[in-house]
């Protein structure tokens, strides 16, 4: 699939010509982007455990 935008315009969206921001904690080094991704994954996982399944109330009422 070909891109609609020219490559130069796509390259202007994100400037990658700088060193990554790194968070250090004792012997662990993580980039800020990875910390954000891990945080979002943990949030989604917690929400998946806490929130009820869609239709769970209806199925519970049908069993009665």
N, C-alpha and C positions, 0 to 999 in steps of 0.2 A: 504494500500500500504506500503510495507516494504522499509526502507531506504537502499540504496546501501552501504553507509558508516557506520562504526561502531559508536555507540553513543559517545565513547570517542573522536573520531576524530571530530564529529559534535560539541561537547562541546568546543573544542579548537578553534573554529572559533571566538567566541565572549567571552571575559572575563567579566563576570558579577559580579565579586567579588570586587566591589568598590562602594562607594556611588554615587548616581546620581548627575550630575551638575544641579543646580537649579538657575534660574534667578528670582530675586525678584524685583518687581516694586510696591511700596506702599503696598497694601494688596493682590496683585496677585503674586502667586508663580507658575512658570511653569518649567518643566524640559527642558533642552536644546533640547532633542529629540522631545518633543511636539512642541516647538517653530519652529523647522525645518519643521515638518509636516504641521503645520498651514501656514507657509510661502510658502511651495510648493503648498498647496491647494489654497491659494490666487493667486499665480502666474498662476496656471492652470485656475482658474475662470476668471482672467483678460484676459488671452489669448483667452478663449472661447468667451468672449464678443467682443474683438477687431478683431480677425481674422474672415474673411468671411467663410460662410459655403462652403464646397466643391461643386462645380457645380453651385454656385449662379450666376456666370457670364453667363454661358451657358443658364440657365433658364431665365435670364433677356433678353438675346438676342432673345430667342425663343418667348417671349411675344411681341416683336416689330414687 
